[in-house]
């Protein structure tokens, strides 16, 4: 009978640990990317993104139909892809260009992206660059995409919407 009691206590601790892990995992995910579920953020004419704990706007999207994670960057001229992501989405490398990144000057390679999508907002033939030494798998979503839409900041949120005719 004693072994049964010890087993029940162990099971209770495991269950409690699992619940705590699920809560913490969800909390950390919301801190890093509060826009993970874009369906909740879509509005009639576009999308409303919330800042993450670091003050950035991150959101899932698609390039050439392949899922990617965007860091929305109004200071970036184009869409900047790490080399591994460029291969995954089938981006073709063009001519070399010198570019300035957070890490300094580097050589990138021009590309044209067939489609770029963010929560129902889509653009075709979008200019981008492939940055071979760009770490991680996050894509900078720059002005070659954003300039096709309206972008405004309001109270810690970024509203990206369709242009009015």
Phi, psi and omega in degrees: 000326180297320179297324179296319179296317178297319178297320179294320178295316178298317179296320178297317178296319178297318178297315178299316178299319178296318179296316179298316180299314180300317178298311182294320179299315178296320180295314179297317179301317179293329178289319181284314182219085179291355182255019184302326179253086184295339179300327179284341186261348182292137175240175186306321185247017179161226184215150176241118180258144177256148176292147172273181184299334178274359179089009182258161177252109179243147180199148174285152177199198180220143168235126182052035178084357182259134180293135177220169174250124180261144163249110183289123187226096180292349177270354179267136180293312183236195175267119183255123184245135169296153184304319181296320179291320179302317178297317183297322182268000178077026179287133180267134182280130178254215182287155180285146175221148174273136181220155178256127177240179177300334180269000180115194181287141178208169175261130176237174182232129182296153175206162172239129181260126183303308178218143173230130184229139175221105175047054178088346174270124184228147176222146179251154176053063184261132178290140178209176174225145174260122183250102186303322183262017178285122183284161174077194181230021178269135180262131174280120180265099187261194190290340177297336172265307188299327183293348178276356183229173172272140179228125176217150178257140179205110175055047179080009178237149175249123178259121177241123186217175179289144174287142178280141181293000000 
